[in-house]
Amino acid sequence: MALIKKVLCTVDFSEASRNAARYALDLAQQLGASIDFLHTYQLAGFASPSSALAADVAHEARAELDAFVAALPKGNVAVKADLRIGVPSSEIVSAALDAEAGLIVMGTTGRTGLEHFLLGSVAERVVQISPVPVLTVRQSPPG
């Protein structure tokens, strides 16, 4: 059995990703692994990656990611946080491969029906295309 030395945890700032991040941190702690938090996003079709708009979006995303990670109980787990621009599912898999992560952890809301059809699922796509194992953490239902 291969040892997991690094976990990649995706972050979209939702409650589902917050739950997944806490789960990933607990898992990394138990495994003695480090963890990379990753936020991916796509620019609007009209925005150039070198535009002021893109710089503003990147600055805001970095600030939100840093605040998200700072608020997590990290214990003695070594953490990093990174941003990537592009198709989220592709960027997540690419980041996992680049970091030599042994596991991807993602939050999911468990959408079904029309909502799933209209919004799709990044987690579902990552599971389909990733050569790295993916663990999805479902958001707990309210109540």
Summary of the structure (lengths in Angstrom):
residues: 143
radius of gyration: 15.2
end to end distance: 38.2
largest distance: 47.5
contacts: 432
relative contact order: 0.23
helix: 44%
strand: 22%
